[in-house]
């Protein structure tokens, strides 16, 4: 296996979500709409929906799209995207940015296994965990 990357599915707000994630996490972003995809024909109201988006930086790839026109997205509670951070400053910055307008399940705090750890759902309904390992 080369690597595993999260791929998120949205229902018409993929562009807004990915722009938000890029603002919070940095990286280079590319996006293709249904209208720009060769050989794809959709009804006019779906032309600006995203068929594929990708944010890449030195340590991660996050991909996403809007669902296929006519399909519904149902968020589950069986997954989180987990980010291992490198410093207190980094984890605090990411937590503040990503959790904005979201719902915090566990605030950023020290735990028995981490210097800092947090769990929350962002404004788009995606669940996140942030971790900063204890210094050894």
N, C-alpha and C positions, 0 to 999 in steps of 0.2 A: 504494500500500500504506500502510495506517495505521501498523501496527507488527507485529513478530513476537515472540511470547512462547513460552517453553518450556512444554510440557505433559508431565508425567511420569505414567507408568502403574505402579501397584503391584498386588500380589496379596494384598489383605487387610490391609495395614499402611499404607495411605495416611494415615489419621488420625494415626498415630504419626510418620510422616515429615513431614507438614505442620506438626504441632505443634513438631517439632524445628527445621524450617526457620524457622518464625516466631520461635522463641526465639533462633536464631542471627542472623537477618537483620532482625527487626522487621517492622512493617507491620500491616495489618488483614487478618483472615482470615475467610472464610466457607466453610461446608461443608454439603453436602446428602447425606444417606444415600439408599440405594436405597429404603428404606421411606418416606422423605419426598417422593420424586419422584412427581409426579402421573402416573397411568397406567402405572407400572412395577411389574410383579409378578415377584418373585424368590422362590426357596426361602428358608425361615426363616433358614438359616445365613448368608445373604448380606444380610439386611435392614439390618445396621449397617455394611456396606461403604459406601465413599464413591463416589457417582456423579459428584460434581463438588466440587472445592475450589479456592480462589483466595486467594493472599496478594498484597496490593497495598501498595506504599509509594510515595514520591515518585519513585523511579527504576526500579522494575521491577514486573512482574506475573509470578507463578509459579503455574501451574495444574496440577492433578493429579486423578487418580481411581484407584479400584481397577479392575482389569480387569473385563470382563463375566464374570459367573459361568460357570464351566466353561472359560474361556480361560486360557492360561498366559502369563506374562510371561517373555520372554527378553531379557536385557540384552545390548546390543551394545557394541562398543568403538569405534564410529565417531562418537562425539559427546562433548562436554564442555559443561557450563554454565560460561561465563566471566563473571567479575565484575570490572569495572574499578573499583578503589578510589580514594579521594580522599586518603588519608594513610597513613603508616606505622602509626599507631595503629589505624586502621580495618582495614587488611589483616591485621594481627597478631591482632586480636580475631576477625575472621571466620574466619581460618585455624584458630585454636585451637578455636573452637566447632564449625565444620563438619567438621573432620578428626577430632574426638574419636571414638574407637572405629572409625575408618576405616583406610584403608591409604594412606600417603603415597608417591607415586611420585617427587616432586621436592619437597624441603622448601622452605620460604619462604626465598628468598635473592636476592641481586642477580644480574642477568644482563646480557648486552651490550645488551639492549633494554628492561630494566625496572629500576627502583629496587628492587622486590621482585616475585617471581613464585613461584607454587607450583602443583603438580598433585597431586590426590589423589582417591580414591574414598571416599565417605562410608559410614557404617554401613548404608545402605539400597542400596548398589551403584550410586549415581549418581556420575558423574565430574565433577569441578570443576577449573577453572583460576582462579586469582586473579592479578590484575595491578595493579601501581602503576607508571605510566609514569615514566621518568626526567625529572627537572626540566630544562627547557630554558633 
